[in-house]
Amino acid sequence: MKFLNRFYLLIIENMAITAAQVKELRERTGIGMMECKKALTESDGDMDLAIEGLRKKGLAKAAKKADREAFEGGIEITIEDGKAYVVTVACETDFLAISDKFKAMLKDLVKFMKENGADIEKAQEFVNSDYALELGENLVIKDFRIVEAPVVAGYVHSNGKLASVLSAKEGTDAEKLKQVAMHVTAANPEYLSPDDISDEIVEKEKNLQLEIMKNDPKMGNKPEQVLVKIIEGKMGKFKSEISLLEQGFVMDPSKKVKDFIGEGNISAFERITI
């Protein structure tokens, strides 16, 4: 009878371990699903005891890593057949971020995306199971997607932490588009064109400039309507400075980006940082 009671008790305990608990422990430790389930079963579902148990088994490095902040990392953008495969992974140290193993992992993630689609949850599981223990740091996928357009271009800066990806219309020069991608990382535009800037943003800038002028000893004594008129004249320059197509091209400041690449060719852009 005691044996049967213990048997049924074990069944109940095993049933009490939910998939959500296993998922949480896996995310916190990077340990495989079966090991997580076993650890939770042995700890009667107590998460902290399960982590302690994993540490006692020599899996301390992975079990501790998820509590650490990930502020470093790297970006990989692979262009192939009109698609940009974008991968951003955060880690804890620059030492790991610049290592060959970390860079190889980014390329493996692109390959994973090509084979499995842009499923970030599955990709994170792949990283946890295949790289967490080996690399020994908290690895968090921040960006994992495919950008598709008639013409796409991407650029990753030499530090691996700054990049951009651009979409353009059919017939756009791909090499020129890549140069504009380099421009985006350097010039940091906020909008594609002045038409994309909302009235709210413009009004906010006007109010800011008005306060600056009022506090300027040389301008503060002028009537407010005069200051407003001066500010209105500055808004065109303000819009141009934050709009990609209107910015002076960094490789040839004598011409605007739109003159270099062709006005209306770029449909979207994004600047990516760690």
Steps between C-alpha positions, in 0.01 A plus 500: 500500500783741591665418166176580311451825690854604418444402134188715473673784683780496244246514218330801658835674551598441137164627378549817707799606286350715227637586158509865607731414792732303275506788250580755773784290642641445153492873426667580833773241472551405136485132601325242279129430545540147642757613756269785603204267540709258704633779723147633562372153579779444751427838663121446507455797267706745706681717241781617729568149626502374142765758406702408808475135401629577151792689649587205719514286186770719353270712287557810711632715218185470294271512803647829620542676168138601447514728805771711339437802280572483127618839374753395237435295187513491125296540183499285186326601176515260207362607162378226270242485219327826586489423871692641794539254787540713812633353825590691817621316810593661832765355729678614816854587395671663205761227528244242392330732247819538295593131518491269198264263686242772554520615139463139384188468716346806326558339161354172627190693607460635146522144373243395764267778378530386138406147600237570767365848434526809721366336818687683777381265776629191320822684419549588869451135592760411238746748653428380854551133415793530259701801622414600859734256672779530244513880500423535869301825487142616493408505129179684408366532146383860458415499130427205271316574175499507124471825304383443144482751213580523127844629604642479852832604648659468839812622671659402831759738642843360587419498873212257434263704717361745247325414173230598256269333252328671205218405265474647151300481180574285197790635296678673786879467484584240769857623549386860545231381741769331711691830510185670624475227766847606615379862502207406727733359766711816495236774463223344711192631314169467681263516202510411132373837375367826649147385409532225760555745786179558693365845589542403865876454459534832317293683761707351780819621332352848451417526870848381593664756272273773638612424856864502390460840335316648798791399721756644258612849617529616138156374393291496818401864481336463159119466471379141500340532157840596358663198663224274363560633149873431531430148622260434210787574266716242676253216474597411143859446609386304805294263286783453250755416769295210634370369165712244315420615147573866578825445690834581341652168385791420734722379215431813295342779710457714187193292408199377692428131554197521270721635220748217547255208517209649303197664656219255568718187484535428872178374656618434856807496721596407854805569714577215740707519818588274792 
